[in-house]
Structures are given as C-alpha cells and as structure tokens.
Amino acid sequence: MIAFTDVALQLDNAIAISSVASTVPAAYRLPVLAGGVLLAALCLFGFTIAGSILVERLTWLKPVAGVVLILIGGKLAFDYFKG
C-alpha cells in the first residue's frame, strides 16, 4: 500500500518538475526533467524506507501518526465544508 501511495505522489512531482523544466532552454530540458524525476523518486523512496524503519522500531509512533492523520483529515473536511 505504501508503494502505491508513493507512485501516486510521484504524479505531483512530475507536474512540478515539468513546470520548472519548461522555463529552461530546450537543450537542457530533458536532463532537467530526468534529473528531477530521479531525485524526487530517490527522496520519496528513501524517506518512505526511513519512516517505515522508524515506525517498526519506535512502536509509540503508530498511535501518534494515527492521531496526526485524524487531525489532518478533520481539518481538511472542516475547511472543505466551511468554505
């Protein structure tokens, strides 16, 4: 499930990277796109692995993360229905 989420989040990164690459000269566009996608993927997977290891070793992080997710979801729902 985490891997599926990572792939979905890569779509946001692709949009951001492509918007940055559109401002560079055409000769540099492909290296900028490739480097940006590679760096984003490495960071995303690296932080996912680090987070997974931390959650495994520090068991108290699971309920804390659950509470944080509930708070974020509640705020998003509140903001959505409020405005």
Secondary structure, 3 states (H helix, E strand, C coil): CHHHHHHHHHHHHHHHHHHHHCCCCHHHHHHHHHHHHHHHHHHHHHHHHHHHHHHHHCCCHHHHHHHHHHHHHHHHHHHHHHC
